[in-house]
Amino acid sequence: MTFCPWQYYFDVHPPLAKLLNAFAGYVAGFKGDFDFENISDDYVANGVPYVGMRALPALLGTAAVPVVYAIMRETGHMPAVAALSAALLAFGECSEVGWGKRGQGRRRRGSGDKNEELAG
């Protein structure tokens, strides 16, 4: 969220997602004074409007499902194929929409121990 304190920095990735997150933080009232360095830091005690900041990505991720269905239908695919495509997006492991509680307790990717589990 380096865009929130209105400081320019160079990043190799295109800035659209970061700008959208910065916009959501600005609308929610985030001042850019919290670093998000430690995952265990208390957002409420530090006055971070995390619910408002997560609202835009949640809405966009949810809206992607009917958009995929509409695109598949518009390009001439059968309704069943369009529904399958939308369902794969909604319930796929890599999507924002389908991750939710299902992601808890899954194995960590890239770790040496295949039985190591994520902390809940």
Number of C-alpha atoms within 10 A of each C-alpha: 18 14 18 19 13 11 8 9 7 7 7 5 8 9 12 9 11 15 15 15 20 22 18 20 25 18 12 17 15 21 15 17 13 13 9 13 7 7 7 7 12 11 14 9 7 10 13 20 17 15 11 16 21 14 15 16 17 13 12 12 16 17 12 18 19 17 12 19 21 16 14 19 16 11 9 9 14 12 13 11 13 21 19 15 17 21 16 15 22 21 16 13 14 12 15 18 20 18 14 11 8 10 13 12 12 13 15 14 11 7 10 8 10 10 10 13 14 12 9 8
